[in-house]
Amino acid sequence: MVFALERRQKSKKGKTKQVPIIRMKEEVKTDMGAICKICNGDMLKVDGCKPMDFIHDEIRYTRKKVGDVGDFDEGCDPDTRCHDCAAKYGHHHHAGCDAERCPVCCGQLLSCECELWYDE
């Protein structure tokens, strides 16, 4: 699995290339929880990660939210937070969450072999 925060952009020659839009920061610990590499929020203080789609083979896939059909916590109580990244019900999982599902193969995102790109 490949994670990159990049946007596809055409060069002067008409070819498409990946251009970085956000630098991923190393995960650091705060007084409360870990900092998300995408939204830079304290995982225990923010509701969830910012909404970004995945791109796979030129196709855009919408990320599942906590409690969505197919999510690890599908059908959970609306007061529930993800057991791993602490995202609230109805919000997106944070980067590196072991409960987020791959929108392509429906497996665990952390361990699937799909090449996905984050796209805003």
Buried (B, 14 or more C-beta within 10 A) or exposed (E): EEBBBBBEEEEEEEEEEEEEEBEBEEEEEEEEBBBBBBBEBBBEEBBBBBEBBBBBEEEEBEBBBBBBEEBBBEEBEEEBBBEBBBBBBEBBBBBBBBBBBBBBEEEBBEEBEBBBBBBE
